[in-house]
Amino acid sequence: MPPRPGRPARNAIRRGNCSEAVDVPFAYYHRLSPARQRVYRDSDAIETIALPAGVALAATVAAIRDGLRAEDRGAVQRACQAALNALVAGFGVPAVKVRVLAQRPADDDGELHGLYEPDELRTPARITLWMRTAQRRQVVAFKSFLRTLMHEFGHHLDYEYFKLPETFHTEGFYKRESSLANALLAMLPPVAPGPGEGR
């Protein structure tokens, strides 16, 4: 599949020392061409996205949480794929594969949390997540992991649901990420924290 004009090959989220190494909202806006600024504004104007009707993922989201607690990479990957399968069916967008790897890669810019590779590089598109932090090699906290999954899925929705020619880290993008993650978290019944987890 030939690349779409102006469409970046990959989108990744990095964080270092609790600050994102991606451009903060609006920081790079004035360096964009007028056409790309229009795409940026279109993305920024979309501040929320609701889960599709009938999508019930409480058990699947719980399986992601429980797989992280058990440090079971295979279980986490299967649960993430089940969640994405339900979401792409609900939104009516093309499939996306997920792979969950062990330890995050890192460089001077920070740790790589997640990576989205659109379908022009492979079919179907792919999301890669890592289960452990780079420095301490600790299992990533459940809420942070789920938000990263929704962040990368948000790039997929930008291309396939909103039909944007590019996917930017705009304020609207982060609000959409939060709305999806919060909706999934709200499906979970309250549970007692596991060993070493805060309330």
Secondary structure as a PSIPRED ss2 file (coil, helix, strand):
# PSIPRED VFORMAT (PSIPRED V4.0)

   1 M C   1.000  0.000  0.000
   2 P C   1.000  0.000  0.000
   3 P C   1.000  0.000  0.000
   4 R C   1.000  0.000  0.000
   5 P C   1.000  0.000  0.000
   6 G C   1.000  0.000  0.000
   7 R C   1.000  0.000  0.000
   8 P C   1.000  0.000  0.000
   9 A C   1.000  0.000  0.000
  10 R C   1.000  0.000  0.000
  11 N E   0.000  0.000  1.000
  12 A E   0.000  0.000  1.000
  13 I E   0.000  0.000  1.000
  14 R E   0.000  0.000  1.000
  15 R E   0.000  0.000  1.000
  16 G E   0.000  0.000  1.000
  17 N C   1.000  0.000  0.000
  18 C C   1.000  0.000  0.000
  19 S E   0.000  0.000  1.000
  20 E E   0.000  0.000  1.000
  21 A C   1.000  0.000  0.000
  22 V C   1.000  0.000  0.000
  23 D C   1.000  0.000  0.000
  24 V C   1.000  0.000  0.000
  25 P C   1.000  0.000  0.000
  26 F C   1.000  0.000  0.000
  27 A C   1.000  0.000  0.000
  28 Y C   1.000  0.000  0.000
  29 Y H   0.000  1.000  0.000
  30 H H   0.000  1.000  0.000
  31 R H   0.000  1.000  0.000
  32 L C   1.000  0.000  0.000
  33 S C   1.000  0.000  0.000
  34 P H   0.000  1.000  0.000
  35 A H   0.000  1.000  0.000
  36 R H   0.000  1.000  0.000
  37 Q H   0.000  1.000  0.000
  38 R H   0.000  1.000  0.000
  39 V H   0.000  1.000  0.000
  40 Y H   0.000  1.000  0.000
  41 R H   0.000  1.000  0.000
  42 D H   0.000  1.000  0.000
  43 S H   0.000  1.000  0.000
  44 D H   0.000  1.000  0.000
  45 A H   0.000  1.000  0.000
  46 I C   1.000  0.000  0.000
  47 E C   1.000  0.000  0.000
  48 T C   1.000  0.000  0.000
  49 I C   1.000  0.000  0.000
  50 A C   1.000  0.000  0.000
  51 L C   1.000  0.000  0.000
  52 P C   1.000  0.000  0.000
  53 A C   1.000  0.000  0.000
  54 G C   1.000  0.000  0.000
  55 V C   1.000  0.000  0.000
  56 A C   1.000  0.000  0.000
  57 L C   1.000  0.000  0.000
  58 A H   0.000  1.000  0.000
  59 A H   0.000  1.000  0.000
  60 T H   0.000  1.000  0.000
  61 V H   0.000  1.000  0.000
  62 A H   0.000  1.000  0.000
  63 A H   0.000  1.000  0.000
  64 I H   0.000  1.000  0.000
  65 R H   0.000  1.000  0.000
  66 D H   0.000  1.000  0.000
  67 G H   0.000  1.000  0.000
  68 L H   0.000  1.000  0.000
  69 R H   0.000  1.000  0.000
  70 A C   1.000  0.000  0.000
  71 E C   1.000  0.000  0.000
  72 D C   1.000  0.000  0.000
  73 R H   0.000  1.000  0.000
  74 G H   0.000  1.000  0.000
  75 A H   0.000  1.000  0.000
  76 V H   0.000  1.000  0.000
  77 Q H   0.000  1.000  0.000
  78 R H   0.000  1.000  0.000
  79 A H   0.000  1.000  0.000
  80 C H   0.000  1.000  0.000
  81 Q H   0.000  1.000  0.000
  82 A H   0.000  1.000  0.000
  83 A H   0.000  1.000  0.000
  84 L H   0.000  1.000  0.000
  85 N H   0.000  1.000  0.000
  86 A H   0.000  1.000  0.000
  87 L H   0.000  1.000  0.000
  88 V H   0.000  1.000  0.000
  89 A H   0.000  1.000  0.000
  90 G H   0.000  1.000  0.000
  91 F H   0.000  1.000  0.000
  92 G C   1.000  0.000  0.000
  93 V C   1.000  0.000  0.000
  94 P C   1.000  0.000  0.000
  95 A C   1.000  0.000  0.000
  96 V E   0.000  0.000  1.000
  97 K E   0.000  0.000  1.000
  98 V E   0.000  0.000  1.000
  99 R E   0.000  0.000  1.000
 100 V E   0.000  0.000  1.000
 101 L E   0.000  0.000  1.000
 102 A E   0.000  0.000  1.000
 103 Q E   0.000  0.000  1.000
 104 R C   1.000  0.000  0.000
 105 P C   1.000  0.000  0.000
 106 A E   0.000  0.000  1.000
 107 D E   0.000  0.000  1.000
 108 D C   1.000  0.000  0.000
 109 D C   1.000  0.000  0.000
 110 G E   0.000  0.000  1.000
 111 E E   0.000  0.000  1.000
 112 L E   0.000  0.000  1.000
 113 H E   0.000  0.000  1.000
 114 G E   0.000  0.000  1.000
 115 L E   0.000  0.000  1.000
 116 Y E   0.000  0.000  1.000
 117 E E   0.000  0.000  1.000
 118 P C   1.000  0.000  0.000
 119 D C   1.000  0.000  0.000
 120 E C   1.000  0.000  0.000
 121 L C   1.000  0.000  0.000
 122 R C   1.000  0.000  0.000
 123 T C   1.000  0.000  0.000
 124 P C   1.000  0.000  0.000
 125 A E   0.000  0.000  1.000
 126 R E   0.000  0.000  1.000
 127 I E   0.000  0.000  1.000
 128 T E   0.000  0.000  1.000
 129 L E   0.000  0.000  1.000
 130 W E   0.000  0.000  1.000
 131 M E   0.000  0.000  1.000
 132 R E   0.000  0.000  1.000
 133 T C   1.000  0.000  0.000
 134 A C   1.000  0.000  0.000
 135 Q C   1.000  0.000  0.000
 136 R C   1.000  0.000  0.000
 137 R C   1.000  0.000  0.000
 138 Q C   1.000  0.000  0.000
 139 V E   0.000  0.000  1.000
 140 V C   1.000  0.000  0.000
 141 A C   1.000  0.000  0.000
 142 F H   0.000  1.000  0.000
 143 K H   0.000  1.000  0.000
 144 S H   0.000  1.000  0.000
 145 F H   0.000  1.000  0.000
 146 L H   0.000  1.000  0.000
 147 R H   0.000  1.000  0.000
 148 T H   0.000  1.000  0.000
 149 L H   0.000  1.000  0.000
 150 M H   0.000  1.000  0.000
 151 H H   0.000  1.000  0.000
 152 E H   0.000  1.000  0.000
 153 F H   0.000  1.000  0.000
 154 G H   0.000  1.000  0.000
 155 H H   0.000  1.000  0.000
 156 H H   0.000  1.000  0.000
 157 L H   0.000  1.000  0.000
 158 D H   0.000  1.000  0.000
 159 Y H   0.000  1.000  0.000
 160 E H   0.000  1.000  0.000
 161 Y C   1.000  0.000  0.000
 162 F C   1.000  0.000  0.000
 163 K C   1.000  0.000  0.000
 164 L C   1.000  0.000  0.000
 165 P C   1.000  0.000  0.000
 166 E C   1.000  0.000  0.000
 167 T C   1.000  0.000  0.000
 168 F C   1.000  0.000  0.000
 169 H C   1.000  0.000  0.000
 170 T C   1.000  0.000  0.000
 171 E H   0.000  1.000  0.000
 172 G H   0.000  1.000  0.000
 173 F H   0.000  1.000  0.000
 174 Y H   0.000  1.000  0.000
 175 K H   0.000  1.000  0.000
 176 R H   0.000  1.000  0.000
 177 E H   0.000  1.000  0.000
 178 S H   0.000  1.000  0.000
 179 S H   0.000  1.000  0.000
 180 L H   0.000  1.000  0.000
 181 A H   0.000  1.000  0.000
 182 N H   0.000  1.000  0.000
 183 A H   0.000  1.000  0.000
 184 L H   0.000  1.000  0.000
 185 L H   0.000  1.000  0.000
 186 A H   0.000  1.000  0.000
 187 M C   1.000  0.000  0.000
 188 L C   1.000  0.000  0.000
 189 P C   1.000  0.000  0.000
 190 P C   1.000  0.000  0.000
 191 V C   1.000  0.000  0.000
 192 A C   1.000  0.000  0.000
 193 P C   1.000  0.000  0.000
 194 G C   1.000  0.000  0.000
 195 P C   1.000  0.000  0.000
 196 G C   1.000  0.000  0.000
 197 E C   1.000  0.000  0.000
 198 G C   1.000  0.000  0.000
 199 R C   1.000  0.000  0.000
